Amino acid sequence: MDSTAALPQPQYATHDVTNQAPPLTPYDASDDPALLEGLRREGAEWAEQGIRRLGARAGSAEAQEWGELANRHEPELRSHDRYGNRIDEVDFHPSWHHLMRTAVAEGLAGAAWADDRPGAHVARTAGGLVWGHTESGHGCPTSMTYAAVPALRATPELAKVYEPLLTSREYDPELRVPTEKPGLLAGMGMTEKQGGSDVRTNTTAATPTAEPGVYTLRGHKWFTSAPMCDVFLVLAQAAPVKGQGGLSCFLVPRVLPDGSRNAFRIHRLKDKLGNRSNASSEPEFDGTVAWLVGDEGRGVKTIIEMVNCTRLDCVMNSATLMRKTLVEAGHHVRHRSAFGARLVDQPLMRNVLADLALESEAATTLTLRLAGAADRAVRGDGQERAFRRIATAVGKYWVTKRGPAFTAEALECLGGNGYVEDSGMPRHYREAPLLSIWEGSGNVNALDVLRALAREPGAADALFGELAHARGADARLDATVIRLKTELAETDQVGARRLVERMALALQASLLVRYAPTAVADAFCATRLGGDWGHAFGTLPAGTGLDAILERALPGRN
């Protein structure tokens, strides 16, 4: 017999878990004063109860697990069936479908276009700001579906057939004849290998058939996300046979009216940095049947409204990532202790969190202002249309640029805990750069602002008209606006980024001094406009109202 068997066994105290944050879930993703105040201010107060309900669902353990699983089990391409037939299908994990079904049912796809209530587009954006706390990838097909509706209206005959289905709240992932489904999703295919954002260099050819408005396409797209959507808006060069020819917009269904599969050959899925839950593909068109949308040669003009809508969603998704990672960071530091005190009580950490909170509130507030402009523009407000045209490009440039640095700092608040996949923070960090690249990278958007100023009547006046609402509220903002007016006449391409950055900061500051608490507005203007700031987050000046900022950003959590 072993003589040690009767001895007391050691207590493995090292296995006890201490000084770690408990799970964040469940939490309320709509618990954000900047979000709820903006929702009311921009005309969608009627949607608040639904947004709060969706926020609670987004923060539930179930929905958070859907987001994790959809990224862990990535989509898989099945080019052929077991018999060798070409099928070009992509399989998704059930969690993806749970996320999609909820998003579509909650009106985050095209439903806002069928809602006559003022503020419908604001309500949709607010819904994205909370439901996006689950995961970002499935926001791609819902965004493209939303954006496809106004572009499709360029051909009323097509819109009459497809718009009721694109605005449906029914999610049906099966590939079937579009008109036999209860609801549809739309994608888009613009970029090609040789051009990227320079879509006018597209080489996909469109040949007219004997049937009016019907063409066949031949070409290869370089980035077409969500290839399991039902229909796609694509750009192709129309041969000048029966019309004027040139770059044109076309509607491409995956399944033709007779039930046969349209030629949509998926060569591969992209192996991306982030956005892993969403399938991005390289499809080839070869005799692919397509319907002309808008006029021949006016493809960019036809699809530009789609671009404006997806750019708004890029801003929204960046703001969502900021808020989500701020909530994660705030939760962690509230429960973690170091050097004899909770992290949240240590002055330097409070500086970091408050600085992040300023950035997050500015992003959320601008997002909802852009959504309000979009809502009023589609209802016929010319002034808001002009403001939307320039401000969306400004916001797309700046807010999406801030995302990667923001998520990196929020991740760092968790230290090594944030650097492991279990925390979820690496997924958010990998997602952040996409929003700046999608729908035109930084240079494309900066140059688009210059283009709007030069070619769009009323764009500059609309921008300065918005800034004028805050005149006299803060001397630093007033000085920035005066400087902007001077720079507008002097800036060329080399200085485009500096100009657009200043526009964005002035817009954010003008909204905060009008609507945010004094502590928030003053700290933002002192740092982002006044220059009393370092080159990293956590460098707010002495005397900043950290307590007031954190109490607003993380109510009940600090």
FENKALIN-V41160 format. One record per helix or strand of 3 or more residues. SS is the DSSP state (@ for helix, = for strand). FROM is the first residue (numbers start at 1). LEN is the number of residues. If there is no record, write none. Layout:
BEGIN
ss={SS,SS}
from={FROM,FROM}
len={LEN,LEN}
END
This chain:
BEGIN
ss={@,@,@,@,=,=,@,@,@,@,@,@,=,@,=,=,=,=,=,=,@,@,@,@,@,@,@,@,@,@,@,@,@}
from={13,33,45,61,76,86,94,111,120,139,156,178,186,199,205,214,231,246,265,280,299,343,347,382,415,421,425,442,459,475,493,518,546}
len={3,9,14,12,5,6,12,4,12,14,11,3,4,3,4,7,8,8,5,14,37,3,32,32,5,3,13,14,10,14,23,12,8}
END
